[in-house]
Amino acid sequence: MAATLTELVARFGGELVGDGARTVSQVAPLDRATPDEIGFISQGKYLSQLADTRAGAVILPVDARDATDLPRILTANPYLYFARVSGLLNPPPRPPAGVHPAATVAPDAQIAADASIAAGAVVGSGAVIGARSVIGPNCVVGDHARIGADCLLHANVTLYHRCEVGDRSILHSGCVIGADGFGFAPNEGRWEKIPQIGRVLIGDDVEVGACTTIDRGALEDTVIEEGVKLDNLVQVAHNVMIGAHTAIAACTGIAGSAKIGRHCMIGGAAMIFGHIEIADGTRISTNTLITKSLPKAGTYTSAPPFTEHEVWQKNAVHMRNLDKLVNRVKALEKKLNEIESKS
């Protein structure tokens, strides 16, 4: 697909400077762009790249109007503009509507006429699949599960029974929605399984990364609100609630019944204890361990900075002796106070 700059501005806004008839067929980084491609710069410190680029056009911040003679689109948010142009020029492949002969669909499943069910997919009894949704190869949609309109389940997604996915959501390969939560009752040295009778409810415009797992609730539902973005290999335990438009990077683990607010950003490999609440708009750094509720929005970090191994070893020794050092400081403070009180 290709578009002129005039067409891009008509669709996405922005101010056009230069040749509006210039046609671009792809987006590309400035250092590798060709004359039929469009690049972008979102920060002024990268403007020097314009001198050597072969791009046919560029997306720039409003205050960089005079940074180049190339045809350009000026916008307040070049990164967002680039994302939208890329989406236009790279539409996802669309399989034909209908049920593949090698799919297995229960007789009472409700599948929209324009939905697509690929080979090897299994759709259970009473399941509902909305308009224009795509169910990829070898996906399993459990009994009485519901999938909204315009959803995309890539190959090998498992959506357990009674779980629900809202409109325009994307589930990447290998993700598992609705497996049992990790619930067991101790009984004289053994474990008895607690039935996990809740569901997973996923809102509209959610994206779930490859091999991410979201467990069903024990009694109540696990809830992922609209616009949430989960990276690959995220573990969401039972009864967790994740607020709208929160983004969580890969390898994060969220323990049961944690409540994460809206518009939060959580870095990779963060660990969040169960039964705590995190305020709207909170940011959590990579590899941070959250052990208690965060009632006030802010940026939180617990991971120590990296250093050379030899330095780390010395610091580790100090950490082991930290209690002794604290006691020595307290003893010295006590002596100092005694001396000062006598003087």
N, C-alpha and C positions, 0 to 999 in steps of 0.2 A: 504494500500500500504506500501511496505517496500523497503529499499535500503541499500546497503553496503556503507561504507565510501569511498571505492574506486570509486563507482559509483557517489557519491556526488561530489567528487573532479573532476572527469572527466566532470561532467556537469557544476559545478559552479566555478571551480578553487580552489585555496588555497593549502596549504602544508599539506600533511597527515603525521602524526607521530603516529606510533603504528600499530595495527592490522587493515589493510584495509578491511578484510573480515567481520569485525563486522557489523551486520545488525541492523538498527534502523527502527522502524515503526511509531514513533511519536516524536514530540518535546515536551519539558516539562521544567518547572522551576527546577533548580538543587535540591531544597529542597524536591521536590515531584517526581522526575524522577525515573523510574525503569530501570533495565538493558537493556531493549529493546528500550529505549528512549534516545534522545540526547538533551543536554542542551547547554547553551551558557553564556559567560561572555563578556561584552563589555568594562568594566572598571576595572582597577586593584584593586580598593578598595573592589571588591566583590570576589576576588580570594580565600579568606578564606572559602568560601562555598564549595570549591572543596574537603576539608578534609572529609566532611560528606555525600557527595552526593552518590547515588546509580546509577547514570546515566551510561549507557553503553558507552557513548562517549560525547565529549564536543567540542564546537567551541570556540576558544580563540583568543585574539590578538596575533600578531606575537611575541611580546616581552615577552609573557607568556609561551614560549615553555616548560620550565622546572617546571611549576607550579604544574604539576600532572603527574602520570604515566598512566592515562587513555588514551585510543585511542583518538586522538584529531586532529582537523583541525585548522590550523593557517591561519588567514586572516587579512587583514588591516581593515576590517569593519565587525566584528562579528554580529552586529545587522542586517545588510543587508543580510548577509549570512544566518542567522537564518530565516529571512523572506522568503527567496527563498526556503530553505529546507522545511519550513512549507507549502509553496504553493505546493511543489512537493508531500509531504506526505498527503496532505488534498485537493485533487482536488474537486472543487465544483460539486454538483450533476448536472447531465445533463438530462433534460427531453427528451423524444423522439421527433424527428422532426415531423412537420406536424401541422395541425390546429385541435384543439379539437372540437368535435361536438357541444359542448355548447358555443363555441366562436361565435362572430358575426363579419364577415369580409365583407366589401364592395366588390362588384364584380370587381371593377376596381383597388382595392388595389394590389400592387406588393409585394409579399412575397416570399423570397428565399425558394427554395425547402427544404433546410436543416434547416430553421428557425423553432422555436417552439412557438405556440400560445396556451396558456392555457385556461381552461374553464372560461367562464365569461368575457373574454377579448373582447374588441370592437376595431376594426380597421376601420378607416374611409375611405371615398372615396379618391382615389388618393394617399393614404399613401404608403410609401415604407419601407420595413423592410429587412435589409441586411442578408447576409449569416451567418448562425449559431447563429443568435441572438435569445434570449429567452424573450418572453413577458409573464409575470406571470399572475396568476389569477386576474380577475377583473381590469386589466389595461385598460386604454382608450388611444388610439392613434388617434389623431384628423385627420380631412381631410387634405390631402396633407402634413402631417408631414413626416419626413424622419428619419430613424434610420439606422446607419451604420452596419458594420459586427461585429460579436462577442460581441454584447452588451447584457446586462442583465438588464431587468426591473423586479424588484421584485413585489410582489402582490400590487395592488391598486395604481399604479403610473398613473398619468394623464399627458399626453403630448398633449398640445393644438394644434390646427390647425396651419399648416405651420411652426411649430418649427422643429429644426433639432438637431440630436444627432450624434456625430462622432463615429468612430470605437472604439471598446473595452471599451466602457464607461459603468458604473454601476449606476443605479438609484434605490435607496432603497425605501422601502414601504412608501406610503403616500406622497411622494414628488410630487409637482405640478409645471410643467414647462409650462410657457406661459399664466398664468392668466393675466387679465388686470392690468396694472400699476395703481397706485393711482393718477389718473389725473382728476381734476374737476375744472371748471371755475366758479368763483363767479359771481352771477347775482342777485343783489338787495336782498341780504340775503339768497339766495338759491344757490344750486350747480348744475351746468350742467355738465354732463359726457363728457369727452374728449375721443373720440374713440382712442383706443390703437392699431395702425395698424402695428407696428413693429413685430418682431419675437424674439424668443430666439434661439441663435445659440450656441451649445455646441460642443467643439472640441473633438479630440481623447483622450482616456485614462483619461477621467474625471470621478470622483466618487462624487455622490451627496447623502448626508445622508438622513435618514428618516425624513419625514415631513418638509423638506426644501422647500422653495418656491422661484421661480425665475420668476419675472414678465416680460412680453413682453414689448418691447419698445413702446413709444408713436408714434414716427415717424421713428426713426432709430431702429436698433436691439439691444437687450441686448446680450452681447457676453461673453462667458466663454471659454477662450482659452485652448489649449491642456494641459493635465496633472494637471489641477486644482483639488484640493480635498476640498470638502465642507462637514462639519460635519452635524449632525442633527440640525434641527430647526434654520437654517440660513435663513434670509430674504434678498433677492437681489431684489432691486426695478428696475423700468423701466430704460432702457438706460444705465445701469451699464456696465462697461467693467472690467473684471478680467483677468490679464495677466497670461501667461503660468506658470504652476508649482507653483502657489500660493496655500497655505493651510490656511483654515479659520475654526476655532473651533466653537463649538456649541453656539447658541443663539446670534450670531453676527447679527447686522442689518446694511445694507448698503443702504443709501438713493439714490434717483434717480440721474443718470448721473455722479455718482462718477467713477473715473478711477483708478483702483488699478494695480500697476505694476506687473512685473514678479518676481517669486521667493520670494514673500513676505510671511511672517508668521504672522497670526493675531489670538490673543488669544480669548478665549471664552467671550461672552457677550460684546465684543467691539461694539461701535457705531460710524458710519462713516457718516458725513454729506454729502449731495448731492453737485454735481457740484464742487468737489475738485479732485485733482490728488495726487497720492501717488507713490513715486519713486520705481523703481525696487529694490528688496533686502531689503525692509523695514520690521522691526519687530514691532508689536504693542502688548503691554501687555494686559492681561486679564482685562476686565471692563474699558478699556480706551476710552475716548470720543475724537474723532478727528474732530475738527471744521474747520480746514483750510488745505490747501494743504501742503504736505510734499515733497518738491522738492529734499531733500537730504536724502539718505538712512541712517538708523540708527535704534536704539531701542527707542521707545516712550512709556511713561507711564503717566497716569493722575490719576489713582485711588489712594486714600489715603490708607496707610497700616491699617490693622485692629488693634484694641486694646480693652481693657476691656471697658464695656459699660459706667462705671462711668467716665473713662478718656475721652471717646468719647464725653460724654455730656458736660464736662468742655471745651473741645476743640471747640465744637459746639457753646458754648456761646462766646468764643473768636472770632470765625469766624463771628458771628453776629455783633460784636463790632469792627471788623477789620478796617472799615472806620474811626471810631472815633480814634482808636489807631494810624492810619497813620497820621491823622490830628494833633494829639498831638505830634508825632515825628517831623513832619514838623515845628510845632510851636517852639519846643525846639531847633531844628537845626537853625531856624531863630534867636532866642535869642542868641544862642551860637555864631553864626557868627557875630552878633552885638557886643557882648562882645569882641570877638577876634579882631574885626576891631578897637575897641577903645583902646586896650592894646598896 
